[in-house]
Amino acid sequence: MREIAPEHFRNVMAHVPSSVAVVAGLVKGAPTGLSVGTFVPVSLEPPLVGFFVGENSRSWPAIRQLGAFCVSVLGHDQASISARFAVSEADKFREVPWRPAPSGHPVVAGSVAWVDCSIAAETTAGDHLFVLGAVIDMGVEVGQEPLVHHQSRYRHVAER
């Protein structure tokens, strides 16, 4: 089997567009979250979703302990929110409006849609963890075009 260099892998995979979302939880009364570029539907019956998070994430362990989370699918005009949640910072929700999902976990205001979940499973996948969420509730927020990540840039979906 041929060995694939990390830079080559990253370059080729940059051609595959991915969703952009914020995974959040209410930790000790304070909203906590992280940006993910891999949020996907997994199953209709039962309703399951999934995402990948780096094993070295500082935000995920606190959310994991809750046993639940809410995903906000970001809209095309929310690249700055994704960038903010992609770095380690004490208060990522500072000046980011949100409302509670039915579970109480944060839904980012202006997001395209939200999915409230309990953690169904977590599996190691190389240098990442795959988190499988059992959908508890969900909804469409503003119905705008989603933000996507493609070729190392934030983009939005446009019809031709």
Helices and strands as residue ranges (DSSP letters): H 6-13, E 18-19, E 21-27, E 30-36, E 40-43, E 48-54, H 60-66, E 68-73, H 79-85, E 98-100, E 106-108, E 113-125, E 128-140, E 147-150, E 153-156
